[in-house]
Amino acid sequence: MTMRDVEASSRAPVRRVVIAGGGTAGWMAAAALSKVLGRAIEVTLVESEEIGTVGVGEATIPTLVTFHRLLEIDEQAFMSAVQGTIKLGISFENWLEPGHRYIHSFGTSGRDHWSAGFQHFWLRGRELGIASGYEDYCVELLAGLEDRFAHLPRNGINYAYHMDAAHYARFLREFSARHGARRVEGKIVEVRTDAASGDITALRLENGDEIEGDLFIDCTGFRALLIGRTLNVGYDDWSHWLFNDSALATQTTAVRDAVPYTRAIAGGAGWQWRIPLQHRVGNGIVYSSRYMADDEAKHAFLSSLEGEVMRDPWPIRFRPGQRQKAWHKNCVALGLAGSFVEPLESTTIHLIQRGILHLVKAFPQTITAVAVDEYNARLAEELQHVRDFVVMHYHLTRRDDTPYWRAITQMEIPPTLRHRIELFRETGSVFHVPGELFGENSWIQVMMGQGVVPKRYHPTADVMAPEDLTRFLDDIRTYVRTTADQLPAHMDYMRRYAPAP
Ligand code: FAD
């Protein structure tokens, strides 16, 4: 027996799961574990109203729709509760250069041939002068640009949500309670560990209560009370690729109907988000404190807002990177306690969800080192792809108007990302690694949106006679146009489908 086997065999079966923290990560974990494993385990969540949550995280990606389906969450009830709107993609403004805009949508462009993606046919069509803009071949892209939405029965429409994060936590809290999860209010003042194994044994609260458990999930946000401060798991810092380390967030009243996309507007030393909900707009500025002073950021932020400011902007400091192990001993870190790639592509809630799904699938009768290693390897790999995708938005800029952007253009990028971009530039091809979040369409839309024009296309596209290619492209464009034409205005639909309570 190896030391690792001895460690595993000395552990008790996992019956009591204790979740530390009641932000989005904590309540998503409680909801999923209580729903899926409810009777087999006890789920207890500890949260502190006094400490509160980070208060952001309101834009999502389509995988959340799937997560809700798995949990059998009623979409209309959810959307009403969170005063949600639809997100068909992200509008990137001023990223390539000031005044430029493109949309990264959740849709699929055109139709692929098994040997080559649609972009090859489109590239040849461009060369022949018979293809129009890339947005004309993707329903989600066109619908987003034209502010339209409805659920579509045939072929569907790929969408995500904008939601009120505080309402979402409350919604999941009620959901979890219905499935047997227990909530404890209190501040954790000590994390107790076993001297011999180093495992966590209990959380001691300010009022003296102790919450014992077999498996602990650290959802304490940037504090990382269990995985970081107690178990001392290190953190890989990615700030040499992702320069931003600060944010200010606030909420404003809505001055117009919500559009079905998030806006990400690049500025002199970072960018701003606009997340339109039914009743208000979530706003934030993300910036690098090396290149912009806090008061300068605050001034730039407040002077750019529309509508009435509903809350004083609150500051957030962060360090992009990942915990060296998401799971260590009997503790799993989810959410901000585990990793943070900055919020540009709204990926953290997705990564929380992936952590939960992997945990549910690998749920241990008893914790074994080999299962822990597998979990850590899977999550680290998925996170690396997300990191590369986000870094790409910065790397592919043509901006050199401020020291921040000039420093970015000098930045060395991860070799994995360099390979993807080079491959696309040289051949027009992209690839999708199993389990990776962003599909080929996402890579293509962002690379082309940020000015990468492939030098070549696949020879399959030459096999089609020009008149066949014209028909092929026209058919798709007509389908996209007629589908978009059937869709009502986004907010007209939402007010009927999921009115605010
Ligand atoms: P938190 O929300 O910070 O929750 C931590 C919990 O732990 C709280 O309940 C707190 O009270 C509790 N806690 C901490 N210490 C103690 C203690 N001692 N005792 C008891 N309880 C304690 N993600 C997206 O997917 N989309 C986005 O658009 C997006 N935008 C973002 C913008 C910014 C600027 C930042 C920083 C992040 C953004 N994220 C986004 C990430 C998003 O915020 C997180 O995914 C989400 O909020 C989950 O946070 P969390 O639950 O890990 O932490």
Residues whose N, C-alpha, C, O or C-beta is under 5 A from the ligand:
A	BS01	FAD	A20 G21 G22 G23 T24 A25 G26 V46 E47 S48 I51 G52 T53 V54 G55 V56 G57 E58 A59 T60 G186 K187 I188 C219 T220 G221 F222 R223 A247 I316 L334 G335 L336 A337 P343 S346 T347 T348 I349 H350
